[in-house]
Amino acid sequence: MAAGPGDPESGPAAGARFFCTAGRGLEPFLMREVRVRLQATQVEYVSGKVFFTTCSDLNMLKKLKSAERLFLLIKKQFPFNVSSVNKGKIHNEMQQLINSDPQSWLNAISIWNNLLKLDAKKEKLSQRDADPPKRKMRENDTMITKKLKTEQMQQIQENRECQVEEQIEEETLEQGDLLTKREKFQEEELQNEVAKAVDTHNQNDLTFRVSCRCSGAIAKAFSAQEVGRIIGIALRKQFGWKADLRDPKIEIFIHLNDIYSVMGIPVFRVPLASRAYIKTAGLRSTIAWAMASVAEIKAGTFVLDPMCGLGTILLEAAKEWPNCHCLQKVLILLFLTFHLGKSLS
């Protein structure tokens, strides 16, 4: 049952293995969503989690609406048999999660690092494209300068037109070479900035924190803090990473229960269920989205919610289906009054 996240040599483009946590009962919604949005394959679920493989980048992964949190999968295996072995043996088995297959951990770190680098590079490129194109500005300046110089030369030395044309051609070639060198230099600078922004390639400088969740029989033998300490010591000894509980570069998530043992890396620090456009907490955003999706909303549809409360369902509907018309309370009364009055007249 053990599974690695993918091939680090080919990176996320080859397909990485992820899992999402979801509220109880929302697993079917999430399975359908990852298939549609991410063209995911190898989709499977256990209670509260959905596992899948996808080639999608971080921008697409951020669009998942029915998921609580997203993790890059490191390893998934059978649970520990607590009833038949002593506590010391389970302690050693926990350490074997790292020591028996360190390459799966390095593969996951490499894929996670590549995802961040690709996302940072796309952001840098989008920012550069949003600015006025410097190359065109330089070309325009060069053309204007060249034109003025040509006119001045023609006015002053009309008898030397041939020499002026030759001189202009030579200057154009030199300027073209200069532009090419500048472009290469700027591209190198961009790559260096991206590398610095997500500089986690050096495994020895990596700082980490372990977050644990234990339930079932394992929780009776070990607390989450004990498991975190065991895994943390094993990671430090195996890879030389440094523990940092306040501001680590990477977080390791471990969930142990009676069904499975799963380890992963949170892809985003902020949960997917936290929506920036929802200012006041009401109905859980994932549930609100699922309820709106059941309505099969289409473009031009009127979405009526007379008992909307804080309007979370309408907010999710308006965000997901911007071409629909969402009405609540007073707006519904006005809507009905208008149409009733129109029909009576």
NORDAVEN-V78033 format. One record per residue. OMEGA is omega in whole degrees, 0 to 359 (999 if undefined). NEAR is the number of other C-alpha atoms within 8 Angstrom. Layout:
omega-><OMEGA & OMEGA>
near-><NEAR & NEAR>
This chain:
omega-><179 & 182 & 176 & 185 & 181 & 183 & 185 & 182 & 182 & 173 & 184 & 182 & 181 & 182 & 179 & 182 & 182 & 165 & 179 & 169 & 182 & 176 & 180 & 182 & 180 & 181 & 178 & 178 & 181 & 178 & 179 & 183 & 181 & 177 & 184 & 185 & 190 & 186 & 185 & 176 & 180 & 181 & 177 & 181 & 166 & 183 & 177 & 182 & 175 & 180 & 181 & 177 & 181 & 175 & 185 & 178 & 184 & 181 & 178 & 180 & 179 & 186 & 179 & 187 & 183 & 181 & 174 & 179 & 181 & 182 & 168 & 186 & 173 & 184 & 174 & 183 & 181 & 181 & 176 & 179 & 187 & 189 & 189 & 182 & 180 & 185 & 179 & 180 & 177 & 176 & 179 & 179 & 177 & 178 & 179 & 174 & 178 & 190 & 183 & 182 & 181 & 182 & 179 & 177 & 179 & 177 & 181 & 178 & 180 & 179 & 178 & 179 & 179 & 177 & 180 & 179 & 180 & 179 & 179 & 180 & 179 & 179 & 178 & 181 & 179 & 177 & 179 & 179 & 180 & 178 & 176 & 182 & 185 & 182 & 180 & 179 & 179 & 179 & 179 & 178 & 180 & 181 & 180 & 179 & 181 & 180 & 178 & 180 & 179 & 180 & 179 & 179 & 179 & 180 & 184 & 186 & 180 & 182 & 182 & 184 & 182 & 180 & 179 & 180 & 178 & 180 & 180 & 179 & 180 & 179 & 179 & 178 & 180 & 179 & 176 & 177 & 180 & 178 & 179 & 179 & 179 & 179 & 179 & 180 & 179 & 178 & 177 & 178 & 179 & 180 & 178 & 179 & 178 & 180 & 179 & 183 & 180 & 185 & 176 & 182 & 179 & 186 & 183 & 181 & 184 & 174 & 187 & 173 & 181 & 175 & 186 & 172 & 181 & 177 & 180 & 185 & 182 & 181 & 179 & 181 & 183 & 172 & 178 & 180 & 179 & 179 & 179 & 179 & 180 & 181 & 180 & 179 & 180 & 179 & 181 & 180 & 185 & 189 & 182 & 179 & 181 & 179 & 178 & 185 & 185 & 185 & 181 & 174 & 182 & 177 & 177 & 181 & 180 & 177 & 180 & 176 & 184 & 183 & 184 & 168 & 185 & 179 & 181 & 179 & 175 & 182 & 179 & 177 & 178 & 180 & 178 & 182 & 178 & 183 & 180 & 184 & 175 & 186 & 182 & 183 & 176 & 174 & 180 & 186 & 181 & 178 & 179 & 179 & 179 & 179 & 178 & 181 & 178 & 181 & 180 & 183 & 178 & 181 & 179 & 181 & 173 & 179 & 184 & 178 & 185 & 179 & 193 & 183 & 178 & 173 & 183 & 180 & 180 & 178 & 178 & 179 & 181 & 180 & 183 & 181 & 187 & 182 & 177 & 181 & 183 & 183 & 179 & 172 & 186 & 180 & 178 & 179 & 178 & 180 & 180 & 180 & 181 & 184 & 176 & 178 & 180 & 180 & 178 & 180 & 999>
near-><5 & 7 & 8 & 12 & 14 & 12 & 9 & 10 & 4 & 7 & 13 & 13 & 8 & 9 & 11 & 15 & 13 & 13 & 12 & 12 & 11 & 14 & 9 & 7 & 5 & 11 & 14 & 7 & 9 & 12 & 12 & 8 & 11 & 12 & 11 & 8 & 9 & 12 & 8 & 13 & 8 & 7 & 11 & 8 & 10 & 6 & 6 & 10 & 11 & 15 & 12 & 13 & 12 & 12 & 11 & 11 & 9 & 9 & 8 & 10 & 9 & 7 & 6 & 11 & 9 & 14 & 14 & 12 & 12 & 14 & 11 & 15 & 15 & 14 & 12 & 13 & 10 & 9 & 10 & 8 & 6 & 11 & 5 & 5 & 8 & 7 & 8 & 6 & 8 & 11 & 9 & 8 & 8 & 11 & 11 & 9 & 8 & 13 & 9 & 6 & 9 & 9 & 6 & 11 & 10 & 8 & 13 & 15 & 8 & 11 & 13 & 11 & 11 & 10 & 11 & 10 & 11 & 8 & 11 & 11 & 10 & 8 & 8 & 10 & 8 & 8 & 8 & 8 & 8 & 6 & 6 & 6 & 8 & 6 & 7 & 7 & 9 & 8 & 8 & 8 & 8 & 8 & 8 & 8 & 8 & 9 & 8 & 8 & 8 & 10 & 8 & 8 & 10 & 10 & 7 & 6 & 8 & 8 & 4 & 8 & 9 & 6 & 7 & 10 & 8 & 8 & 8 & 10 & 8 & 8 & 8 & 8 & 8 & 8 & 8 & 8 & 8 & 8 & 9 & 8 & 8 & 8 & 8 & 8 & 8 & 8 & 8 & 8 & 8 & 9 & 9 & 8 & 8 & 12 & 9 & 7 & 7 & 10 & 7 & 9 & 6 & 7 & 9 & 7 & 8 & 11 & 11 & 14 & 12 & 11 & 9 & 12 & 8 & 12 & 9 & 8 & 10 & 13 & 11 & 7 & 8 & 9 & 9 & 10 & 7 & 8 & 11 & 11 & 8 & 11 & 12 & 11 & 8 & 11 & 11 & 11 & 8 & 9 & 8 & 9 & 13 & 9 & 10 & 9 & 7 & 4 & 5 & 11 & 8 & 9 & 11 & 12 & 11 & 12 & 10 & 13 & 13 & 10 & 6 & 10 & 13 & 12 & 12 & 12 & 13 & 12 & 8 & 8 & 5 & 5 & 9 & 13 & 12 & 7 & 7 & 5 & 4 & 8 & 5 & 5 & 7 & 7 & 9 & 9 & 13 & 11 & 10 & 12 & 13 & 11 & 9 & 13 & 9 & 6 & 6 & 6 & 11 & 8 & 8 & 7 & 9 & 8 & 10 & 8 & 10 & 7 & 6 & 11 & 6 & 8 & 8 & 14 & 13 & 13 & 9 & 12 & 15 & 12 & 7 & 6 & 10 & 9 & 9 & 14 & 10 & 11 & 11 & 12 & 10 & 6 & 8 & 11 & 8 & 8 & 8 & 8 & 8 & 8 & 8 & 8 & 8 & 7 & 6 & 5 & 4>
